[in-house]
């Protein structure tokens, strides 16, 4: 059995191969991220039958390499960089170069024998790309919105007394035409009242009159064209981003309907299409985890117990190792599941009755929800809430739910 370690980079990768005893069969050798480099790689690797290849998850840099190797029949394990870094620290490795890293990854594969990573199916990859792109657009939208808040606070600070939600179509429609207090005057009354902000809604005469009267005495009337130009550009950007985000949401919904596991996850109370799509984008198929407990550990909703000698803390915080972004994204769906699902609500209420703080009870309920997610993905059947009587002192446990 041979074990290969590949240190992935943007343009030049490094390969090293060891045998079962740790003897170096191939010294660290570089190859490029192109057709010529891949041909050199396959010559160096030889047969795929007795070879396990390990590489770190390096964002998009490793995607083409992983797809090409798996298509050729090689067993490839994609590793968490934290594991390989801790492994190198265990050996007291002092130097860090591409060659050293490739050998360390190969030694890790020889000693730990990680399981090969299954390649994602096309639908899962599509959902992952769409969800991540939508997240980036939402981040851009939020950034533009912060800039708009600053400009309005300077050019027309009283605007938010009449239009309270700056991210609304009403706000951007009005500000695009009248970006500062200086732009409002009595002559614009009819035009301002007739501005449309989607689906037949218009500003209307009462709001138009309030805005014009307030702008006449605004403390920001001295701000001129430079501020107006910025507001107009940002409003255009916000409208474009809003439209693109809506389009992406429709594409995500369509891709989710075609994804068997993803569509099944939406049968769970509190898990809507956006959350189900995010779960598939982040986890792939949840059934690939060895157990529901492993899934909970990956998300990071397990206690990070820290005891030593006579030190016995009364409570253990959550482990610092986990997928913080997914954990944050699942918080509101868990609250929705507690409201909609009487079984989870009873579990949450029982924890609260035992004196658990609200956040601790919600976190424990999130772990139960992850167990349900794992079960639905594993059995590939829609979720059915376990029956129980509200008068029962203890609702059924998730672990026993079929």
N, C-alpha and C positions, 0 to 999 in steps of 0.2 A: 504494500500500500504506500502510495506517495501523497505528499501534502504540499500544496503550492500556496504561497502567500503573495498577494499582489498589492503593492502600495499604489493607490489610485491618485492621479493628479489631473490637472486640466489638459495637458498635452503629452506629457511623457510619464508612462507608468513603469514600475519596476517589479520584476518577477523573481521569486526565489523558490526552490523546490527542495524538500527534505524527504528522507525515508522514515520508517517507523521508529528507528533508533535515534533519530535526530541528526543523522549524517547528511551533510549538504550534497545533494545531487546536482544542483544547478546554483552557482553563485548568483547574487543579485545581478540581473540583466535588464536593461531598459528596452522598452518598445514604445512606439508612438501611437497616438490616437488617430489612426487612419487605416486604410486598407492594407498598406504595406506593413505597418506595425502589427496589425492583427494576424497577417499571414506569418510573420516572424513568431508571434506568440504561439500559434498552433504548432509550428515546427518545434518549438521548445517544449511544449507540453506533452507532445506525443499522444498515446492512446488515452481515451477518457475512462476506460473500464476500471482502472485501479487508482484513480486520482481524485482527491478532494481539494477544491480550490476555495480559498478564503480571502475575502476582501472586506474592507471597512465600508460602511454606508457613508458615502461622500457626496450626498446631494445628487445633483443631476450628472456629475462627472462619471459616475459608475454605471449609469443606466444603459448606455449603448454596449459597454463591455459585458455587463451581466446578461443582457438580452442575446448577444452574439454567442456567448459561451453556453448558455442553456439551450439555445437552438442547435448547437453542435453536439448536445448530449452530455456535457460536463456537469458534474455535481458542484454547485457553487453555494457557499454559505456566506451571506452578507451579515457582518458582525457590527454590533454596537461599539463605536470607538472607545467608549468608556471601559468596556471589558478588556480590549487589547492594551489600553493605556495602563490599567491596573496590573495586567499581566506583565508588562514590561517593567513596572515598578517593583513587582515581586522579585524579578531577576536583578534588581539594582542596576538596570541599564542606565548609563549616564549619557551616552551620545544619542542624538536623534537625527538621522539622515534617512533618505528614501530607501537606501540599501539596508540599513539597520531595521527600519520598520517592516520591510518586506520579509526579512528573516524572522522577525518577532511574530508576525502574523502567521507565517508557516509553522513556527514552533507552537503557537497557540492551537492551530488546527490539529497538529500531531498529538498534542497532549489532551485537549478538550474534546476533540471529535464532534464539532458542532453539526447539527442537522442541516442538510441542504435547504436553502430558501426556495420555496416554490415560486415560479414566475407568475406575475399578476396576469389575470385574464384581461382582454382588451376593454371590457366594460368597466372593470375596476380601475384600470389606468385612466380611462376617459373621465370617470367620476373624480378621481384624484386631481387631475389637471384642471377640471372645471371648478371644483371647490376651492383649490388653491388660488386660481386666477380670480375668482369672485372675492376671496379674502383680500387679495392685493388691491382690487378695485375699491372695496369698502374702506380699506386703509387710506387709499388716496382720497376718497370722498370725505372721510373724517378730517384729513389734513387740510383739504380745501375749506371745509366748514370752519375749522379753527381760524384760518386766515380771514374768512368772511366775518366772523365774529369780531375780530380785531378791527377791521376796517369800519364796520357798522358802529362799534363802540366809539370810534373817533369821528366819523362823518355824520352819524345820525343816531346818537345813543338812545334817544327816546323811542326809536322804532320798535324795540322789543316790548314796549308797553302795549302795543296794538297788535303786533304779529309775534306771538310768543315762541313759535317753533321756527328756528332759522333754517332747519333742514327741509322745510315744506316747499312744495311747488309755489304756494302763494308768496312766500318770502322771496324766492329767487326770481319769480316773475315780476314782482314790483321793483325789486332792487336792480334788476337788469335795465329797466326803463328809467328809473329814478334812483341812482346809486347813492346819492348823498342828500342831506337836508337842503342844500343849496339848489338842487334840481327841482324841488317841489315849488309850485306857485299856483295861484288861483286859475290861471289859464289852462292848467293840465287836468282840471277836475273831471271833465267828461272822459278824456282818454284814460285817466287813471281808474275811474270807476268801471270802465269797460274792459280792462285787462283780464284775459282768461288765464286760469291756472289749472286747466285740465278738466275733462269730462263736463264741459259746459258751465263750470263754476267761474264766476267773475268776482272782482274785488268788491264791487257794489258802492253805492253812493255814501252810506254811513261811514264805512271804513276809509274811503277816499277823503271825505271831509275831515275826519279825525287826523289822518296823516298830514294833510296840507296845513291844518291849523297848528299842529304840533311842530312841524318843520319850520314854520314861520318864526318861532322863538327858540329853535334848537340851539344848544351850545356848540354844535358841530358845524354850523353854517359857514365857518371860515375855511373849511377844507375844500379844495378845488379839484381841477381836472385829474391830477395824478391819482387821487383816491377814487374818483369816479371810474377811471379806466380799469383799475385793479378790480373793483367790485364787479364791473361788467364781465371781465374775463373770467373771474371765478364763478360767477353765476352760470356762464356758458359751460364751464367745465363741470359744474355740479349737475346740470341738466343732462349733459352727455354721459357722465358716469352713472347717474340714476337710471338712464335708459339702458345702458350696457349691463348694469347689475340685474335689472329686471329680465333682460334677455337671457342672461346666464342662469337665472333661477328657473326659467322655463326649460332650458336645455338640461339642467340638472334633474328636474322632475321627470323629463322624458327618459333620460339615461337610467334613472332609478327605477322607473316602471319596467325597464327591460332587464334589470339586475334581479335575479331571483332572491338572493339573500337580502339585498337592500330593500326590496318591496315587502318582504316578510317582516323586517324590523319595524315598518310603519304600523303594523298591527298592535304594537306594544303601546299602551296608554302613555302619553307624554312624549313619544318619539315621532315627530313629524318628518316630512321629506327632507328638510334641511339638515336635521340632526342625523337621520339615517344615512344621508349622503356623506356627511362628515365622518361618521363611524366607518363606513366602507373606505373612504379616502385615506383615513389614518390607519386603520387596522387591517385593511384587506378583508378577508373572510375571518370573522371572529372565531370560527370553529377551528382555525389552524393553531390556536393556542392549546396547550396540552390540557388545560382545565380552566374553569371559571376563576379560580383563585389566581392562576397565572395572568389572566386578563386583568383582574383587579390590580395585581402588582404592576403590570405594565402601565396602567392608567395612573397608578400612584395613590390609591385609596386604601392603603394598608398602613397600620401603625409602624412607625420607625422606633421600635423599642430600644432604649439606651440605658441598660442597667450594668452596674459594675460594683462588686464588693457589697458594701452596705448601702450603696446608693440605689434606691428603689422609688423612682418618681411615681406620683399618683396617676399621671396621665402620660401617654406617649403621643407626640405629634405625628402627623402624616410623614411618611418617608420622603426625604428630599429627592429620591430617585423616582421618576415617573413622568408621564406625558402631561405636563402642566397645562398646555394649550387645550388638549382634549378634555381634561378634568374641568377646566373653566367652562368650556362649551357645554358640558353635560349638567352644569349646576341648575340652570333654569328649566331644562327638560325634566330634571328630577323633581323640582317643585311642582311642575305641571302634572307629573305622574302621581305625586302624593295627593293632589286635588282630585284627579280623575279616577284613580284606581283605588277602590275601597280596601283591597288587600294590602297595598303598600301604605295606604293611609293608616290602617290599623297597626301595621308594623311601626310606623313613625310615632303614632300616638302611644304605643306601648313603651317605646324608648323614652319619650318625654315624661310619661308617668313614672318611670324609674329614676327620674331626676337628671337625665342626660340633657346637656345644653342643646339648643335648637340646631346649631351648626354641626354638632357631633351626630345628632339624629339624622340630619339630612345627608351627611357623608355616609353613614351606615346604610341609609336607604339607597344612595347611589351605588354602593357596592352590591346590594340586592338587585338593583336594576341591571347592573352589568352581568349578574348571574342569569337573569332572564334573557338578556341579549345573547349571551353565549349559548343558552339552551335552545333558543329559537334558531340560531345559525347552525347549531350542531344537528338538530333534528329536522331542520328545514320544514317546519310546520308553523302556521300562524299562532300567535300568542292567545291563550285562553286563560283568564284569571282563575286561579284555584278557588273553588267554592269554600265558603266558610260562613258561619253565623256571626253577625255583628256582636251577639251576646257572648261569644266564646271569649274566655279570658286571654287566650293566646292564639293568634292567627297561625296558620300553617307556615312552616319554615320553607324557604326557597330551595334548600338543598334536597328536600324530599319531593319537590314538584316534578312531575314527569314531563 
